[in-house]
Amino acid sequence: MRVAVAGGTGLLGRLVVAELARVGLEQATLARSQGVDLTTGAGLDAALTGADAVIDVSNVTTTSRRTAVRFFTAETTTLLAAAERAGVGHVLTLSIVGADRIDVGYYLGKRRQEELLAAGPVPWTLLRATQFHEFPEQLLARLPRGPLVPVPVMASRPVAAQEVAAHLVDLVQLAPAGVATPMAGPERLAMTDMVRRVLAARGRRAVVVPLRLPGRTGRALAGGGLVPDEPFVHGRTTFAEHLAASAGR
């Protein structure tokens, strides 16, 4: 079985590629560094030659609705058209728990991706997962360094990226299933507490300032809009275990 990985050089993409190799499946990486542009289609037809399935973990780093919607519209439309031309029998796309109900910029882009996938010409599976354990650190990296760290008030159930990668590889070997059972980590945590723990682990002195977003979106984030209801696939690695492993590296 040959599986192409869209976004195969990103955080999750690299793990997916490695997991495919571990289980003995042939893989191809769809990324600019490999001569493939997912938004324009340059190099895509050649890269999909002989592919049986595609795992789409492509991403754009933005909080802008316009940027997110533009990227995921172009990427998904281009990828699905090329997959149909290549005779690909299964496109498996990763999205986020809450993307279908939380109206913030990036999630609106993911929602558009989900809509295009479901309406597209190729049999599909959609897996929604919660934020990865790396998310609090990514959040810190986007903020100016200073004594105060504003963090959105939001409930999360963080999951290990490696476990999501392994689950994606399991799913891609099955028949297309539409919307799959979502995946989340083993514990429900507040994002403010997770950021405090990252700061402590890094030896950085700063005060976390809880930032409650206004209106319906703020209530949804604080009330668990990014946490799936049962049933969901339970990850095993805790946030404490992730921090300990990160410190060891």
Secondary structure, DSSP 8 states (H G I E B T S, - for coil): -EEEEETTTSHHHHHHHHHHHHTT-EEEEESGGGT--TTT-TTHHHHTTT-SEEEE--------HHHHHHHHHHHHHHHHHHHHHHT--EEEEEEETTTTT--SHHHHHHHHHHHHHHHSSS-EEEEEE--BTTHHHHHHHTS--SSEEEEE--EE--B-HHHHHHHHHHHHTS---EE---EE-SS-EEHHHHHHHHHHHTT---EEEEE---HHHHHHHHHTTTS--SS-EE----HHHHHHHHHH-
